[in-house]
């Protein structure tokens, strides 16, 4: 009786152990399947996400292409309009030039008057400015330029002469002191006053006597110091302020 009972218990224990093993294996299998399913769902999600990204990117590229094509079309249209306008203006100029009155007498008078202003004015780049006007006259006579072009150039020369009346700065200029010609720095205060400084630091101003301009050296120490101070300020781009200067303005107008 005792032996039979012991065998029965052993058999029951084996059955329970087998059941637990099967249950454990089933649980692992279920977990494995669930993990695989999760992985598969994740892969599908990534595929869908990549599809959406690809679609969005393709849409973006398509929009960029369309925008570039639109810009090209706009530029081509603008170029055509500009070309048409240029052709229209050119035709108008040719038509006007063919039918307009002769401007040569008026241009000749305007150039001669400006030459007189330059030659009798402050001695600043006179030769260059007169040469520019004579070049306009020569080109006009030889018909290398149209009368309209000559008019534009003469107008620019007058405009330059007006600009010089308020121009303040330092320039390089050939000056004549006595019988000696030197390349000097000149400080021009509009067309009212002009001072100079030679390479050996001699300083002076422009003087007008009965319409004739001469370059005069500053004799006294105070005038020399004042001119040096002016050049130093202009070199530092200081064009406004209070400056003590030799009485060059009155001297320039002296008779």
PLY file of the C-alpha trace (Angstrom):
ply
format ascii 1.0
element vertex 255
property float x
property float y
property float z
element edge 254
property int vertex1
property int vertex2
end_header
0.00 0.00 0.00
2.78 2.43 0.92
4.72 1.66 -2.27
1.70 2.19 -4.51
1.01 5.59 -2.98
4.61 6.72 -3.48
4.52 5.76 -7.18
1.27 7.65 -7.63
2.77 10.83 -6.18
5.83 10.53 -8.40
3.65 10.19 -11.50
1.60 13.24 -10.47
4.79 15.26 -9.98
6.00 14.33 -13.46
2.67 15.34 -14.96
2.77 18.71 -13.18
6.37 19.33 -14.27
5.45 18.54 -17.87
2.48 20.90 -17.71
4.63 23.72 -16.34
7.21 23.16 -19.09
4.56 23.20 -21.78
3.02 26.34 -20.31
6.42 28.04 -20.19
7.17 27.06 -23.76
3.77 28.31 -24.89
4.30 31.62 -23.06
7.70 32.11 -24.73
6.19 31.27 -28.10
3.36 33.74 -27.56
5.82 36.43 -26.53
8.00 35.67 -29.55
4.99 35.86 -31.88
3.88 39.12 -30.29
7.39 40.56 -30.71
7.49 39.47 -34.35
4.07 40.98 -34.92
5.23 44.23 -33.29
8.35 44.23 -35.46
6.30 43.61 -38.59
3.89 46.41 -37.69
6.87 48.68 -37.04
8.32 47.84 -40.44
4.97 48.56 -42.12
4.82 51.89 -40.28
8.34 52.76 -41.46
7.42 51.80 -45.01
4.34 54.02 -44.86
6.37 56.83 -43.30
9.04 56.54 -46.00
6.33 56.55 -48.65
4.89 59.76 -47.19
8.34 61.34 -47.02
9.07 60.35 -50.61
5.75 61.76 -51.76
6.38 65.01 -49.87
9.91 65.27 -51.27
8.70 64.59 -54.81
6.00 67.22 -54.34
8.61 69.69 -53.08
10.86 68.99 -56.09
7.91 69.42 -58.43
7.08 72.79 -56.81
10.72 73.91 -57.11
10.81 72.96 -60.78
7.55 74.81 -61.39
8.85 77.89 -59.52
12.13 77.89 -61.47
10.27 77.58 -64.76
8.00 80.45 -63.73
11.02 82.63 -62.86
12.66 81.80 -66.19
9.45 82.72 -68.02
9.19 86.00 -66.09
12.81 86.91 -66.85
12.41 86.01 -70.52
9.26 88.16 -70.66
11.02 91.06 -68.91
13.96 90.76 -71.32
11.61 90.85 -74.31
9.83 93.91 -72.91
13.15 95.68 -72.18
14.45 94.88 -75.67
11.24 96.17 -77.24
11.45 99.39 -75.19
15.12 99.86 -76.11
14.30 99.41 -79.79
11.44 101.87 -79.46
13.65 104.49 -77.77
16.41 103.97 -80.34
13.89 104.47 -83.15
12.62 107.65 -81.50
16.17 108.99 -81.13
16.96 108.25 -84.78
13.71 109.85 -85.87
14.30 112.90 -83.70
17.91 113.18 -84.83
16.86 113.09 -88.46
14.20 115.75 -88.04
15.64 117.96 -85.31
17.24 121.36 -85.83
21.00 121.64 -86.09
22.40 121.81 -82.54
26.01 122.43 -83.61
25.98 126.27 -83.26
24.46 126.11 -79.79
26.90 123.38 -78.73
29.86 125.37 -80.04
28.79 128.43 -78.08
28.22 126.39 -74.90
31.67 124.76 -75.18
33.42 128.11 -75.80
31.68 129.69 -72.80
32.67 126.82 -70.52
36.27 127.02 -71.76
36.37 130.70 -70.71
34.98 129.81 -67.27
37.65 127.12 -66.80
40.58 129.19 -68.08
39.70 132.28 -66.03
38.74 130.31 -62.92
40.73 128.67 -60.14
43.86 127.03 -61.64
42.78 123.44 -61.05
43.26 120.76 -63.75
42.71 123.40 -66.44
44.51 121.55 -69.24
42.62 118.30 -68.63
39.21 119.94 -68.51
39.81 122.06 -71.63
41.16 118.98 -73.46
37.94 117.09 -72.67
35.85 119.89 -74.20
38.05 120.07 -77.29
37.69 116.31 -77.72
33.88 116.73 -77.78
34.24 119.44 -80.45
36.55 117.27 -82.56
34.31 114.20 -82.35
31.26 116.29 -83.16
32.86 117.85 -86.24
34.08 114.45 -87.49
30.62 112.97 -86.72
32.10 110.33 -84.43
29.31 111.23 -81.99
25.78 112.49 -82.54
24.69 115.98 -81.59
22.51 114.48 -78.86
25.53 112.66 -77.41
27.62 115.84 -77.59
24.84 117.74 -75.79
24.85 115.13 -73.03
28.65 115.37 -72.63
28.63 119.17 -72.56
25.85 119.12 -69.96
27.94 116.73 -67.84
30.91 119.13 -68.12
28.78 122.03 -66.86
27.48 119.82 -64.06
31.09 118.95 -63.15
31.99 122.65 -63.05
29.09 123.29 -60.66
30.14 120.35 -58.49
33.63 121.79 -58.17
32.25 124.97 -56.58
31.37 122.99 -53.43
34.04 120.28 -53.57
36.49 120.19 -50.65
39.46 117.85 -50.68
43.12 117.16 -51.40
44.33 116.51 -54.94
47.59 116.27 -56.91
48.36 119.13 -59.28
51.26 120.53 -61.28
51.91 124.03 -59.94
54.38 126.75 -60.88
56.19 128.63 -58.10
58.19 131.38 -59.71
59.86 129.65 -62.65
59.85 126.17 -61.06
57.14 123.56 -61.82
56.37 121.06 -59.06
53.90 118.23 -58.52
52.24 119.27 -55.29
49.28 118.47 -53.09
46.53 121.06 -53.34
43.74 121.60 -50.81
40.76 122.99 -52.71
37.98 124.79 -50.82
35.32 124.87 -53.53
36.41 127.51 -56.05
36.95 130.14 -53.38
40.39 129.19 -52.05
43.20 126.80 -52.87
46.28 125.99 -50.81
49.27 123.85 -51.75
52.01 121.77 -50.16
55.15 120.76 -52.10
57.03 117.47 -51.58
59.59 119.37 -49.45
56.66 120.69 -47.36
56.70 124.25 -48.57
53.18 125.62 -48.25
51.24 128.50 -49.73
48.08 129.60 -51.47
46.68 130.78 -54.81
46.56 134.54 -55.40
44.75 136.41 -58.17
46.13 139.70 -59.47
44.09 141.37 -62.22
42.70 138.00 -63.27
46.07 136.25 -63.27
46.54 133.42 -60.78
49.88 132.72 -59.12
51.06 130.30 -56.45
52.50 132.22 -53.50
54.60 130.72 -50.69
53.42 131.48 -47.14
56.15 133.56 -45.51
55.15 133.83 -41.85
55.22 130.92 -39.42
51.57 131.33 -38.34
50.25 131.01 -41.92
52.46 127.99 -42.52
51.15 126.28 -39.38
47.53 127.04 -40.33
47.98 125.51 -43.80
49.67 122.41 -42.35
46.73 122.03 -39.94
44.27 122.25 -42.85
46.09 119.54 -44.83
46.28 117.31 -41.76
42.50 117.65 -41.18
41.62 116.92 -44.81
43.93 113.90 -44.83
41.87 112.59 -41.89
38.64 113.20 -43.86
37.66 116.11 -41.59
35.82 118.50 -43.93
33.71 120.45 -41.46
34.68 122.52 -38.45
36.38 125.78 -37.55
39.77 126.47 -39.14
42.06 129.47 -38.86
43.45 130.09 -42.35
45.50 132.73 -44.09
43.33 135.43 -45.66
43.50 133.66 -49.05
39.90 134.46 -49.96
40.49 138.22 -49.78
43.91 137.85 -51.40
42.32 135.82 -54.21
40.02 138.72 -54.97
42.63 141.41 -54.62
43.38 143.74 -57.52
0 1
1 2
2 3
3 4
4 5
5 6
6 7
7 8
8 9
9 10
10 11
11 12
12 13
13 14
14 15
15 16
16 17
17 18
18 19
19 20
20 21
21 22
22 23
23 24
24 25
25 26
26 27
27 28
28 29
29 30
30 31
31 32
32 33
33 34
34 35
35 36
36 37
37 38
38 39
39 40
40 41
41 42
42 43
43 44
44 45
45 46
46 47
47 48
48 49
49 50
50 51
51 52
52 53
53 54
54 55
55 56
56 57
57 58
58 59
59 60
60 61
61 62
62 63
63 64
64 65
65 66
66 67
67 68
68 69
69 70
70 71
71 72
72 73
73 74
74 75
75 76
76 77
77 78
78 79
79 80
80 81
81 82
82 83
83 84
84 85
85 86
86 87
87 88
88 89
89 90
90 91
91 92
92 93
93 94
94 95
95 96
96 97
97 98
98 99
99 100
100 101
101 102
102 103
103 104
104 105
105 106
106 107
107 108
108 109
109 110
110 111
111 112
112 113
113 114
114 115
115 116
116 117
117 118
118 119
119 120
120 121
121 122
122 123
123 124
124 125
125 126
126 127
127 128
128 129
129 130
130 131
131 132
132 133
133 134
134 135
135 136
136 137
137 138
138 139
139 140
140 141
141 142
142 143
143 144
144 145
145 146
146 147
147 148
148 149
149 150
150 151
151 152
152 153
153 154
154 155
155 156
156 157
157 158
158 159
159 160
160 161
161 162
162 163
163 164
164 165
165 166
166 167
167 168
168 169
169 170
170 171
171 172
172 173
173 174
174 175
175 176
176 177
177 178
178 179
179 180
180 181
181 182
182 183
183 184
184 185
185 186
186 187
187 188
188 189
189 190
190 191
191 192
192 193
193 194
194 195
195 196
196 197
197 198
198 199
199 200
200 201
201 202
202 203
203 204
204 205
205 206
206 207
207 208
208 209
209 210
210 211
211 212
212 213
213 214
214 215
215 216
216 217
217 218
218 219
219 220
220 221
221 222
222 223
223 224
224 225
225 226
226 227
227 228
228 229
229 230
230 231
231 232
232 233
233 234
234 235
235 236
236 237
237 238
238 239
239 240
240 241
241 242
242 243
243 244
244 245
245 246
246 247
247 248
248 249
249 250
250 251
251 252
252 253
253 254
